[in-house]
Amino acid sequence: MTAPTDLTTTTTTLVSSAHDGPTAWWRSAVIYQVYPRSFADSDGDGYGDIPGITSRLGHLARLGVDAVWLSPFYRSPQADAGYDVADYRDVDPLFGTLDHVDELIARAHQLGLRVIVDLVPNHTSDDHAWFGAALASPPGSPERARYHFADGRGDGGSEPPNNWTSVFGGPAWTRSRGADGEPGQWYLHLFDSRQPDLNWADPGVRAEFVSVLRFWLDRGVDGFRVDVAHGMVKQDGLPDWAGHSAMIAEDEHQQAPEPDTDAEPEVGAAGPMWDQEGVHEIYREWREVLEGYDGDRVLVAEAWVSPLSRLARYVRDGEMHQAFNFAFLTTHWFAPQLREVVEDSVRANDVVGAPTTWVLSNHDVVRHASRLGLPHPGGKAAPIGPGDPQPDEALGLRRARAAALLMLALPGSAYLYQGEELGLPEHTTLDDALRQDPAFSRSAGADRGRDGCRVPLPWAADAPALGFSPTGAAWLPQPDSWSAYALDAQKGVAGSTYELYREALRLRRDYRLGTGSLAWVEGLPADAHETAVVLVNRDVVVATNLGPRPQPLPAGIEILLASAEILTDDDGVRHLPSDVTVWARLTEAALERSPIGPD
């Protein structure tokens, strides 16, 4: 970024055309993920609940998001934090009642917020009535046909039917036992043994989930985030697979390696259990159901697949509306790789006429404020424990703020994970005795699990449990250092992460960046291409300095927002510091001469 000093001399390469005029809300929405057990506890039992969420919806409205996505709150034994559903039409007493959900939906709509709920169609809980009926029924019965039951191999069927392994570690099969205690058939579970996989070749399974969709649509929800959207259909015959069946290609037990600057990030794992063609037939049927309702109801795919061209198939016309861009989430803090994944993402989605759905953190990954503080920042970092090398907390937050401004400047939709608007880091020193993620227990501790990103939020610096619970109870303890991140310590404080997010979301709306266009600023020196990402969306110039040294900013710009203080030297030249993103606008005089003005 040492030159040019005037953006009027640059040229641009158009990546995506702007979408002007009326557009569906989800094409540019900013959606906030709530993890219910960790958001707000209203009754003091130490677990977040639906009334707690409702009481805090004003925070989301004031923040400036468009919708809220709720992770599962259904009736469940909580073997996998609610992703083991026992009843898709009821609320777990841990979280409240159906009446509480109705009140939440009504209040959200009153505040102008849409509500997306989680749907978990790949598997049920082993407490689900269907699975109980399957265990009580003989092989070959209609009850067993709803799941994947199979005879074992080897002497007396003592070996699993194939070599698949669970995402959480260990085999993907557990052997059932009859009423007499004798071993019987095996059942498939790509996750925990208490999460048996459904058989989507069974017509009854398909009909049941259409009914579940209608149940929640009739209650007023605005859409569904579909868990494991790429895993519901398995290859016929359930053949052995030569690869390993982890959900992501990167080894979760190692810190990320030095980035490969030439390779597209690998975020998916192929195999007979993932990304099968039959899933698209299911989503076409579901899309027809949603289109029978008013108000642009949406389907959002959690699909860890690659390359990006395959991910884009989930958002073709008549299928899903959005698919999380995990390639962006797993990209290292390295300018050429960031530019590549952004451009490739937008191009792949443009082919099918869909927006790109950007995301930096969620309930399954190390928070990006910590990932970006590691020696090799970004990537799909392994869960961090007290004995592991610790992230640089200050550096991670600085980069997280810069990454957030970069993401929110991109055209398309964006998802925020609860607490990222506060700059929350991962809880990286959580005692192993407190961990509840089944990935931790099934891997005998080799995988620390995901509890570190699920710790209850800090609302008030000096309150019990930092304002999460009126009694001071919390299902996972918060680090003492989190008092500095509490909402009341940041609200109204200039330069705080919370206020940075609020201002970014306001400017994103004012400048219509979500429905804008993406163009790269060319004419930069070679070294700047290695260390900086510089783009234009409508008439907003966005620059992120990922290099080790400050870089002079071009003349002829009006700074709108920056993730950290902009430096000015003795000659009055402004410089963009390392690990900082700036949003700027060309001045009126510059716009008259510039080829990169507004669309």
C-alpha positions in Angstrom: 0.0 0.0 0.0 3.0 2.3 -0.4 1.5 3.5 -3.6 -0.6 4.8 -5.3 -1.3 7.8 -3.1 -4.4 8.7 -5.1 -7.1 6.1 -5.8 -8.2 8.1 -8.8 -5.3 6.5 -10.8 -6.3 2.9 -10.0 -8.4 0.5 -11.9 -10.6 -2.3 -10.6 -11.6 -5.8 -11.4 -15.3 -6.4 -11.0 -16.1 -9.6 -9.1 -19.8 -9.3 -8.4 -22.5 -7.0 -9.7 -24.6 -4.9 -7.3 -28.2 -6.0 -6.6 -30.2 -2.8 -6.7 -34.0 -2.5 -6.2 -36.1 -4.8 -4.0 -34.3 -7.9 -2.8 -35.2 -10.7 -0.4 -34.1 -9.8 3.2 -31.8 -12.9 3.6 -29.6 -11.9 0.6 -27.9 -9.2 2.7 -29.0 -10.0 6.3 -26.7 -9.9 9.3 -27.8 -12.8 11.5 -26.8 -13.3 15.1 -26.4 -16.9 16.5 -27.7 -17.5 20.0 -26.5 -20.6 21.8 -29.4 -20.8 24.3 -27.7 -22.5 27.3 -25.0 -19.8 27.3 -26.9 -16.6 26.4 -28.9 -15.5 29.4 -30.3 -17.4 32.4 -33.6 -16.1 33.7 -34.4 -18.6 36.5 -31.0 -18.9 38.2 -30.3 -22.6 37.5 -27.1 -21.8 35.7 -28.4 -22.6 32.2 -29.5 -20.0 29.7 -33.2 -20.3 28.7 -35.8 -19.0 26.3 -37.2 -16.3 28.6 -33.6 -15.1 29.1 -33.1 -14.8 25.4 -36.4 -12.8 25.1 -35.3 -10.5 27.8 -32.1 -9.7 25.9 -33.6 -9.2 22.4 -33.3 -5.5 22.8 -29.5 -5.9 22.8 -29.7 -7.5 19.4 -32.1 -4.8 18.0 -29.8 -2.1 19.4 -26.7 -3.9 17.9 -28.3 -3.6 14.5 -28.7 -7.2 13.3 -31.6 -8.4 11.1 -32.3 -11.8 12.6 -31.5 -14.3 15.3 -30.7 -17.9 14.8 -31.3 -20.2 17.9 -29.3 -23.3 18.4 -31.4 -26.3 19.5 -33.9 -25.9 22.4 -35.9 -29.1 21.7 -36.6 -31.8 24.3 -33.3 -33.7 24.6 -31.2 -35.6 27.1 -28.5 -33.1 26.3 -25.9 -35.7 25.4 -24.6 -33.3 22.8 -25.9 -30.0 24.1 -29.3 -30.4 22.4 -28.1 -31.7 19.0 -29.6 -35.0 20.2 -33.3 -34.3 19.8 -35.9 -36.5 21.5 -38.9 -34.5 20.4 -38.8 -32.0 17.5 -42.1 -30.4 18.5 -41.4 -29.6 22.1 -39.1 -27.5 24.2 -36.7 -29.0 26.7 -37.7 -28.0 30.3 -34.1 -26.8 30.7 -35.0 -24.0 28.3 -38.7 -23.4 29.0 -41.9 -24.1 27.2 -43.6 -23.8 23.8 -45.4 -20.7 25.2 -42.0 -19.2 25.9 -41.0 -19.8 22.3 -44.2 -18.1 21.1 -43.4 -15.1 23.3 -39.9 -14.9 21.9 -41.0 -15.0 18.3 -43.6 -12.4 18.9 -41.2 -10.1 20.7 -38.5 -10.5 18.1 -41.0 -9.6 15.3 -42.1 -6.6 17.3 -38.5 -5.5 17.4 -38.0 -6.1 13.6 -36.0 -9.3 14.1 -36.6 -12.5 12.2 -36.2 -15.8 13.9 -34.4 -18.8 12.5 -34.4 -22.1 14.4 -32.0 -25.1 14.2 -33.2 -28.3 12.6 -31.3 -31.5 13.2 -32.3 -34.0 10.6 -29.3 -36.2 10.2 -29.9 -38.0 13.5 -32.2 -38.2 16.5 -31.5 -38.8 20.2 -31.5 -42.4 21.3 -34.3 -41.2 23.6 -36.5 -40.4 20.6 -39.7 -42.6 20.6 -38.7 -43.8 17.1 -35.4 -45.3 18.3 -37.0 -46.9 21.3 -39.5 -48.6 18.9 -36.6 -49.6 16.6 -34.8 -51.3 19.5 -37.9 -53.2 20.5 -38.6 -54.4 16.9 -37.0 -57.2 15.0 -34.5 -56.8 12.1 -36.2 -55.8 8.9 -39.1 -54.1 10.6 -40.5 -50.8 9.5 -39.4 -49.3 12.8 -35.8 -50.2 12.2 -36.0 -49.0 8.6 -36.1 -45.4 9.9 -32.5 -45.8 11.0 -29.4 -47.6 9.7 -29.4 -51.0 11.3 -27.2 -53.7 9.9 -25.8 -57.1 10.7 -22.2 -57.1 11.8 -19.3 -58.7 10.1 -16.9 -61.4 11.4 -17.6 -64.2 13.8 -21.2 -64.0 15.0 -21.5 -60.5 13.7 -19.0 -59.1 16.3 -17.4 -56.6 14.0 -19.1 -53.3 12.7 -20.7 -53.5 9.3 -18.1 -51.2 7.8 -15.0 -49.2 8.7 -16.6 -45.7 9.2 -15.6 -43.7 12.2 -17.4 -41.1 14.2 -16.7 -37.4 13.8 -16.4 -37.4 17.6 -13.9 -40.2 17.6 -14.1 -44.0 17.8 -16.3 -46.2 15.6 -19.4 -45.0 13.9 -21.3 -48.1 14.9 -22.7 -49.4 18.2 -24.1 -52.9 18.7 -27.7 -53.1 20.0 -28.9 -55.7 22.5 -32.2 -57.5 22.6 -34.6 -57.7 25.5 -32.8 -60.8 26.5 -29.5 -59.0 26.7 -28.1 -60.8 23.7 -26.1 -58.7 21.1 -28.0 -57.9 17.9 -27.6 -55.7 14.9 -25.4 -52.6 14.8 -26.7 -49.0 14.3 -24.9 -46.2 12.6 -24.1 -42.9 14.3 -21.7 -40.5 12.6 -21.6 -38.5 15.8 -22.1 -39.7 19.4 -23.5 -43.2 20.1 -26.5 -41.5 21.6 -27.2 -39.9 18.2 -28.4 -42.6 15.8 -28.5 -41.6 12.1 -31.8 -41.5 10.4 -32.3 -43.4 7.1 -33.5 -40.8 4.6 -34.3 -43.5 2.1 -37.3 -44.2 4.3 -40.5 -42.3 3.1 -41.7 -42.0 6.7 -38.6 -40.1 7.7 -39.2 -37.6 4.8 -42.8 -37.2 5.7 -42.1 -36.6 9.3 -39.7 -33.8 8.7 -42.0 -32.0 6.3 -44.5 -32.1 9.2 -41.9 -30.7 11.6 -41.1 -27.9 9.2 -44.8 -27.0 9.0 -45.2 -27.2 12.8 -42.6 -24.4 13.3 -43.5 -22.4 10.3 -47.1 -22.3 11.6 -45.7 -20.9 14.9 -44.1 -18.0 12.9 -40.4 -18.9 12.6 -38.7 -17.3 9.6 -36.5 -20.2 8.6 -34.2 -23.1 9.5 -30.5 -23.6 9.9 -30.0 -27.2 8.9 -27.5 -29.1 10.9 -25.1 -31.5 9.0 -26.9 -30.6 5.8 -24.4 -32.6 3.7 -24.7 -35.8 5.7 -28.3 -37.0 5.6 -28.0 -39.3 2.6 -25.5 -42.2 2.6 -24.2 -44.1 -0.4 -26.3 -47.2 -1.1 -24.9 -50.3 0.5 -22.8 -48.3 3.1 -19.5 -49.4 1.6 -16.1 -49.2 3.4 -14.2 -46.0 2.8 -10.5 -45.8 2.3 -10.3 -42.2 3.7 -11.0 -41.2 7.3 -14.5 -39.9 8.0 -13.8 -36.8 10.1 -16.2 -34.0 9.3 -13.3 -31.7 8.3 -10.1 -32.6 6.4 -7.7 -30.7 8.7 -6.4 -32.7 11.6 -8.2 -31.3 14.7 -5.6 -32.5 17.1 -2.8 -30.3 15.7 -2.4 -26.5 15.5 -2.8 -25.2 12.0 0.4 -25.4 9.8 2.0 -22.7 7.9 -0.5 -21.6 5.2 -0.2 -23.1 1.7 -0.4 -19.9 -0.3 -1.4 -21.7 -3.5 -4.1 -24.1 -2.3 -7.8 -23.5 -1.7 -8.6 -24.2 1.9 -9.9 -27.7 2.3 -13.0 -27.6 4.5 -14.8 -30.7 3.6 -14.3 -34.5 3.6 -15.7 -36.5 0.8 -16.8 -40.1 1.3 -19.8 -42.3 1.1 -21.4 -40.5 4.1 -21.0 -36.9 3.0 -22.3 -34.7 0.2 -24.3 -37.3 -1.6 -26.5 -36.3 -4.5 -29.7 -37.3 -2.8 -29.6 -34.4 -0.3 -30.5 -32.0 -3.0 -33.8 -33.8 -3.7 -34.7 -33.3 0.0 -34.0 -29.6 -0.1 -36.0 -29.1 -3.2 -39.0 -30.6 -1.4 -38.4 -28.4 1.6 -38.1 -25.3 -0.5 -41.5 -25.9 -1.9 -42.9 -26.2 1.6 -41.4 -22.9 2.6 -42.6 -21.1 -0.5 -46.1 -22.0 0.5 -45.7 -19.5 3.4 -45.6 -15.7 3.4 -42.5 -13.7 4.3 -39.4 -15.1 2.5 -38.8 -18.1 4.9 -35.2 -19.4 4.5 -33.2 -22.6 4.6 -29.5 -22.3 5.7 -27.1 -25.1 5.1 -24.4 -26.2 7.5 -22.4 -28.1 4.9 -18.7 -28.7 5.3 -17.9 -29.5 1.7 -15.4 -28.4 -0.8 -14.5 -27.1 -3.3 -16.6 -24.0 -3.3 -18.3 -25.0 -6.5 -19.8 -28.0 -4.7 -21.0 -25.8 -1.8 -22.7 -23.5 -4.3 -24.9 -26.4 -5.4 -26.7 -26.3 -2.1 -27.9 -22.7 -2.9 -29.1 -23.3 -6.5 -32.5 -22.0 -7.4 -35.1 -24.1 -5.8 -32.9 -25.4 -3.0 -31.3 -23.7 0.0 -31.2 -20.0 0.4 -27.8 -19.8 2.2 -24.8 -22.0 3.0 -22.2 -21.1 5.5 -18.9 -20.2 3.9 -16.5 -22.3 6.0 -13.7 -21.8 3.5 -13.7 -18.2 4.6 -13.8 -19.1 8.3 -10.8 -21.5 7.9 -8.6 -19.2 5.8 -5.4 -18.1 7.5 -4.6 -14.4 8.2 -2.7 -14.1 4.9 -3.6 -11.5 2.3 -3.3 -13.6 -0.9 -5.3 -16.5 0.6 -8.0 -14.1 1.8 -8.4 -12.4 -1.5 -8.5 -15.8 -3.3 -11.2 -17.2 -1.0 -13.3 -14.1 -1.2 -13.2 -13.9 -4.9 -13.7 -17.6 -5.5 -16.7 -17.6 -3.1 -18.4 -14.7 -4.8 -17.8 -16.1 -8.3 -19.0 -19.6 -7.3 -22.2 -18.2 -5.8 -22.8 -15.8 -8.7 -23.0 -18.8 -11.0 -26.1 -20.0 -9.3 -27.5 -16.5 -8.5 -27.0 -16.8 -4.7 -25.4 -14.5 -2.2 -22.3 -15.6 -0.2 -22.9 -16.2 3.5 -19.8 -15.1 5.5 -19.0 -16.3 9.0 -16.0 -16.1 11.3 -17.1 -18.0 14.4 -19.8 -20.4 15.7 -20.4 -22.9 18.5 -18.3 -25.6 16.8 -14.9 -23.8 16.3 -12.4 -21.9 18.4 -13.5 -18.2 18.6 -11.7 -16.1 15.9 -10.4 -13.7 18.6 -8.3 -16.6 19.8 -7.6 -18.3 16.5 -6.1 -15.1 15.1 -3.8 -14.8 18.1 -2.0 -18.1 17.4 1.5 -18.3 15.9 -0.1 -19.3 12.6 -3.2 -17.2 12.8 -6.6 -18.3 11.5 -7.3 -21.7 10.0 -9.2 -24.4 11.7 -7.4 -24.3 15.0 -7.5 -27.3 17.4 -9.4 -26.7 20.7 -7.1 -25.2 23.2 -6.6 -26.3 26.8 -4.6 -25.1 29.8 -1.5 -27.1 28.9 -1.4 -25.9 25.3 0.4 -22.9 23.9 -1.9 -19.9 24.6 -3.0 -17.3 22.0 -1.8 -13.7 22.2 -5.1 -12.3 23.5 -4.4 -8.6 22.6 -3.1 -9.5 19.1 -6.0 -11.9 18.6 -8.5 -9.2 19.5 -6.8 -6.6 17.2 -7.0 -9.0 14.3 -10.5 -10.1 15.1 -11.7 -6.5 15.0 -10.0 -6.1 11.6 -11.4 -9.4 10.3 -14.9 -8.4 11.4 -14.8 -5.1 9.5 -13.5 -6.9 6.4 -16.3 -9.5 6.6 -19.0 -6.9 7.2 -17.9 -4.9 4.2 -18.4 -7.8 1.8 -21.6 -8.2 -0.3 -23.9 -10.9 0.8 -25.1 -12.1 4.2 -23.1 -12.4 7.4 -23.4 -14.4 10.6 -22.2 -13.3 14.1 -21.7 -15.7 16.9 -22.9 -14.5 20.3 -20.2 -12.6 22.1 -18.1 -11.7 19.1 -19.6 -8.2 19.3 -17.8 -8.0 22.7 -14.5 -9.3 21.3 -14.8 -12.5 23.5 -11.8 -14.9 23.2 -12.0 -18.6 23.7 -11.9 -19.9 27.3 -8.6 -21.6 26.7 -7.8 -22.7 30.3 -11.1 -24.5 31.1 -10.4 -27.4 33.5 -10.8 -30.8 31.8 -13.0 -32.0 34.6 -15.6 -29.5 33.6 -15.8 -30.4 29.9 -19.1 -31.8 28.6 -18.6 -32.1 24.9 -18.8 -35.7 23.8 -15.9 -35.2 21.5 -13.7 -34.8 24.6 -14.9 -38.1 26.2 -15.0 -40.2 23.0 -11.5 -39.2 22.1 -10.2 -39.8 25.6 -9.2 -36.2 25.9 -7.2 -36.1 22.7 -9.8 -33.6 21.3 -10.5 -30.9 23.9 -13.9 -30.4 22.5 -15.9 -27.3 21.9 -16.8 -26.2 25.4 -14.3 -23.3 25.3 -16.4 -21.3 22.7 -19.7 -22.1 24.6 -19.0 -20.4 27.9 -21.9 -18.1 29.2 -21.8 -14.5 28.1 -20.7 -11.6 30.3 -23.3 -8.9 30.5 -22.3 -7.0 33.6 -18.7 -6.7 34.9 -19.5 -6.6 38.6 -22.6 -8.9 38.8 -22.7 -12.6 39.8 -21.7 -14.8 36.8 -21.0 -11.5 35.0 -24.7 -10.9 34.7 -25.5 -14.2 33.0 -27.5 -15.6 35.9 -29.1 -13.8 38.9 -27.8 -16.5 41.3 -24.2 -16.5 40.0 -24.6 -20.0 38.7 -23.2 -20.9 35.3 -23.0 -24.4 33.7 -19.4 -23.5 32.6 -17.3 -21.0 34.6 -16.3 -17.7 32.9 -12.7 -16.6 33.1 -12.0 -13.7 35.5 -10.6 -11.7 32.6 -14.0 -11.6 30.9 -15.2 -8.8 33.2 -13.4 -6.4 30.9 -15.4 -7.8 28.0 -18.8 -7.4 29.7 -21.4 -5.5 27.8 -21.8 -2.8 30.4 -18.0 -2.2 30.3 -18.3 -1.4 26.6 -21.7 0.1 26.0 -21.3 3.8 25.2 -17.5 3.5 25.3 -15.9 5.0 22.2 -13.6 2.5 20.5 -14.9 -0.5 22.3 -15.5 -3.6 20.2 -19.3 -3.5 20.9 -19.5 0.1 19.6 -17.3 -0.8 16.7 -19.8 -3.5 15.7 -22.7 -1.2 16.1 -21.2 1.5 13.9 -20.1 -1.1 11.3 -23.7 -2.5 11.1 -25.1 1.0 10.8 -22.7 2.0 8.0 -23.3 -1.4 6.3 -27.0 -0.5 6.1 -26.5 3.1 5.1 -24.1 2.3 2.3 -26.1 -0.8 1.2 -22.9 -2.9 1.3 -24.8 -6.2 1.7 -26.4 -5.8 -1.7 -23.4 -4.1 -3.2 -20.5 -5.2 -5.5 -17.0 -6.3 -4.9 -14.1 -5.0 -6.9 -10.4 -5.2 -6.2 -8.2 -2.1 -6.3 -5.4 -2.7 -8.7 -2.2 -0.8 -9.3 -0.7 -1.7 -5.9 2.9 -2.6 -5.6 3.8 -6.3 -5.5 4.6 -6.2 -1.8 1.3 -4.7 -1.0 -0.5 -7.6 -2.6 1.3 -9.9 -0.2 0.3 -7.9 2.9 -3.0 -6.1 2.1 -6.5 -6.6 1.0 -8.0 -3.5 -0.7 -11.4 -3.6 -2.3 -14.3 -1.3 -3.2 -18.0 -2.0 -2.5 -20.2 0.6 -4.0 -18.4 3.9 -3.0 -16.8 2.5 0.1 -13.1 1.7 -0.1 -12.0 -1.1 2.3 -8.4 -1.8 3.2 -7.0 -4.4 5.6 -3.3 -4.3 6.4 -2.2 -7.9 7.3 1.5 -7.0 7.1 4.0 -6.2 9.8 4.4 -2.5 9.0 2.1 0.5 8.8 1.2 1.5 5.2 0.4 5.0 3.9 -3.2 5.5 3.0 -4.2 7.0 -0.3 -5.1 10.7 -0.5 -8.6 11.7 -1.4 -10.5 9.6 1.0 -12.8 10.3 3.9 -12.4 7.7 6.7 -15.7 6.3 7.9 -14.5 3.7 10.4 -11.4 1.9 11.4 -10.8 -1.1 13.7 -8.0 0.7 15.5 -6.5 4.2 15.5 -5.1 5.5 12.2 -1.6 6.9 12.5 -0.6 10.4 11.1 3.0 11.3 10.5 4.7 14.7 10.8 3.9 15.4 7.2 0.2 14.8 7.7 0.2 11.5 5.8 -2.2 9.0 7.3 -1.0 5.4 7.8 -2.9 2.2 8.2 -1.3 0.2 11.1 -0.6 -3.5 11.0 -3.7 -5.7 11.6 -6.2 -2.9 11.0 -9.1 -2.5 8.6 -10.4 0.9 7.5 -13.6 1.8 5.7 -13.3 5.0 3.7 -15.2 7.0 1.1 -13.8 8.9 -1.9 -14.3 12.6 -1.5 -16.6 14.4 -3.9 -13.6 15.9 -5.8 -12.0 12.4 -6.1 -15.3 10.8 -7.1 -15.5 13.1 -10.2 -12.1 11.7 -11.4 -12.3 8.2 -10.2 -13.2 5.0 -12.1 -14.2 3.3 -8.9 -17.0 5.4 -7.7 -20.5 4.2 -6.7 -22.4 1.7 -8.8 
